[in-house]
Amino acid sequence: MPQKELRIGLVGYGFMGRTHSNGYKRANDFFDLAYRPVLKAVCGRNADKTKAFAEQWGYESTESDWKKLIARDDIDAVDICTPNDTHAEIAIAAAEAGKMILCEKPLARTTAESKPMVDAVEKAGVPNTVYYNYRRLPAVTLAKQIVDSGKLGKIFHYRANFLQDWTISEDLPQGGEGLWRLDAAAAGSGVTGDLLAHCIDTAMWLNGGISDVSAMTETFIKQREHVATGKKQEVTIDDACLFHCHFANGSLGLFESTRYARGHKALYTFEINGADASIRWDLHDLNRLEYFDHRDEGIVRGWRNIHVSDGDQPYMGNWWVPGLCVGYEHSFVHQIADFLKSLETGEACHPTFRDAYETAKVCDAVLASAKDRAWKDTGVEWAEK
Ligand SMILES: NC(=O)c1ccc[n+]([C@@H]2O[C@H](COP(=O)([O-])OP(=O)(O)OC[C@H]3O[C@@H](n4cnc5c(N)ncnc54)[C@H](O)[C@@H]3O)[C@@H](O)[C@H]2O)c1
């Protein structure tokens, strides 16, 4: 197929800068696409590190100011891989310059900051997507197919956890490279925007809109040294968050996230219970989907462990041979392949900025509920995606 270039300008070369760069390099090797990403420029504030990243990953050029990157005529799409406090300014400027935008999650720190981003991309009419990448792990996409097929019957329960343990030490400072997640000024919130946002995106994709929430949050370590000042400062992120909720379809949701669950590094799990069947998934065993069907014959009824690796299962026909697995990084390859495909078809690549804005509404309602110790309506408008 003749290919059109999609010239990428990447902002931020940390963890996500690497996963996205890998995705741009791999997508066309495995998917038949009309567009081919070209790694045109990477932008970072440290010239030496940016140059080293460009050499390692094959970017043609570097910039030290994202405004200059956006002003370039040879950039078609801006990819935002910087901390949450920078997303809005970069995205709005990129949209106004007519660039396509691929943005990391959460869309921004709050709904108030997110809304002008949605308005900007919709006014400019530029293709956009937000990297809620877990949707595109084959087992999670299969979960979506199973839910949409109606096999679960009427859904009663949705349960999700995202557990980590990396902030338990009191000596860990807040702020700066790598630790901006502990600084509310940069991150917006703690586990709610960082981890539960993923759980909420997947949940609403699989089970529809969340109507109202009741939450509790805790900040276990109240003060940490701030990298910028060298002084102990109040910690204002949520270290842990638990909430329950109603979905618009009448089912009940239960969500928990913490960075204080000793022994857990990135345990994202979800389970859905319907009248006829249930499914559950675990990021630590990401190629498997467990499925229980009450309609099975009694003597063999039980949880099936589906190894999602066959050619007729989502995305897997594009990879190796049946039975062989893919990994975490493939969720990004798939999102980029789907984004490139969306440019061919003219259809949106979900989750869009607008979808991510709905997730932000739930996050804000969760934090407000915890603060006021009261149920909060989310105001979510969730159509089938
Ligand atoms: N989809 C996912 O699963 C996932 C996973 C991790 C992080 N994220 C999101 O990705 C974003 C980045 O997180 P990360 O883990 O890659 O962080 P990181 O700290 O590893 O990298 C952030 C990068 O941004 C750079 N940066 C900061 N301010 C900048 C500026 N003004 N101009 C240019 N570069 C700047 C930093 O130097 C660094 O290179 C965050 O929004 C985060 O929530 C998403």
The ligand as a MOL file (V3000), in Angstrom:
LIG
                    3D

  0  0  0     0  0            999 V3000
M  V30 BEGIN CTAB
M  V30 COUNTS 44 48 0 0 0
M  V30 BEGIN ATOM
M  V30 1 N -0.8090 5.4530 29.6150 0
M  V30 2 C -0.1450 5.0440 30.6880 0
M  V30 3 O -0.2800 3.9190 31.1360 0
M  V30 4 C 0.8100 5.9860 31.3800 0
M  V30 5 C 1.8820 5.4720 32.1300 0
M  V30 6 C 2.7730 6.3840 32.6910 0
M  V30 7 C 2.5610 7.7490 32.5270 0
M  V30 8 N 1.5010 8.2100 31.8320 0 CHG=1
M  V30 9 C 1.2870 9.6630 31.6370 0
M  V30 10 O 2.2940 10.1360 30.7410 0
M  V30 11 C 2.7090 11.4550 31.1050 0
M  V30 12 C 4.2160 11.4200 31.3250 0
M  V30 13 O 4.5080 10.4660 32.3270 0
M  V30 14 P 5.9130 9.6850 32.3570 0
M  V30 15 O 5.7550 8.5360 33.2810 0
M  V30 16 O 6.3990 9.4400 30.9710 0 CHG=-1
M  V30 17 O 6.7980 10.8100 33.0630 0
M  V30 18 P 8.3680 10.9420 33.0510 0
M  V30 19 O 8.6780 11.7510 34.2670 0
M  V30 20 O 9.0240 9.6200 32.8570 0
M  V30 21 O 8.6360 11.8060 31.7310 0
M  V30 22 C 8.1610 13.1250 31.5940 0
M  V30 23 C 9.0190 13.8220 30.5650 0
M  V30 24 O 8.5060 15.1380 30.3320 0
M  V30 25 C 9.6120 16.0420 30.2950 0
M  V30 26 N 9.0920 17.3860 30.5000 0
M  V30 27 C 8.5390 17.9080 31.6110 0
M  V30 28 N 8.1670 19.1860 31.3730 0
M  V30 29 C 8.4950 19.4580 30.0830 0
M  V30 30 C 8.3700 20.5920 29.2500 0
M  V30 31 N 7.8240 21.7340 29.7020 0
M  V30 32 N 8.8170 20.5250 27.9700 0
M  V30 33 C 9.3650 19.3920 27.4940 0
M  V30 34 N 9.5140 18.2690 28.2450 0
M  V30 35 C 9.0860 18.3170 29.5230 0
M  V30 36 C 10.5440 15.4810 31.3480 0
M  V30 37 O 11.8320 16.0050 31.2320 0
M  V30 38 C 10.4640 13.9960 31.0040 0
M  V30 39 O 11.2820 13.6920 29.8930 0
M  V30 40 C 1.8900 11.8170 32.3320 0
M  V30 41 O 0.7770 12.5750 31.9520 0
M  V30 42 C 1.4460 10.4710 32.8930 0
M  V30 43 O 0.2420 10.5380 33.6200 0
M  V30 44 C 0.6350 7.3470 31.2540 0
M  V30 END ATOM
M  V30 BEGIN BOND
M  V30 1 1 1 2
M  V30 2 2 2 3
M  V30 3 1 2 4
M  V30 4 1 4 5
M  V30 5 2 4 44
M  V30 6 2 5 6
M  V30 7 1 6 7
M  V30 8 2 7 8
M  V30 9 1 8 9
M  V30 10 1 8 44
M  V30 11 1 9 10
M  V30 12 1 9 42
M  V30 13 1 10 11
M  V30 14 1 11 12
M  V30 15 1 11 40
M  V30 16 1 12 13
M  V30 17 1 13 14
M  V30 18 2 14 15
M  V30 19 1 14 16
M  V30 20 1 14 17
M  V30 21 1 17 18
M  V30 22 2 18 19
M  V30 23 1 18 20
M  V30 24 1 18 21
M  V30 25 1 21 22
M  V30 26 1 22 23
M  V30 27 1 23 24
M  V30 28 1 23 38
M  V30 29 1 24 25
M  V30 30 1 25 26
M  V30 31 1 25 36
M  V30 32 1 26 27
M  V30 33 1 26 35
M  V30 34 2 27 28
M  V30 35 1 28 29
M  V30 36 1 29 30
M  V30 37 2 29 35
M  V30 38 1 30 31
M  V30 39 2 30 32
M  V30 40 1 32 33
M  V30 41 2 33 34
M  V30 42 1 34 35
M  V30 43 1 36 37
M  V30 44 1 36 38
M  V30 45 1 38 39
M  V30 46 1 40 41
M  V30 47 1 40 42
M  V30 48 1 42 43
M  V30 END BOND
M  V30 END CTAB
M  END
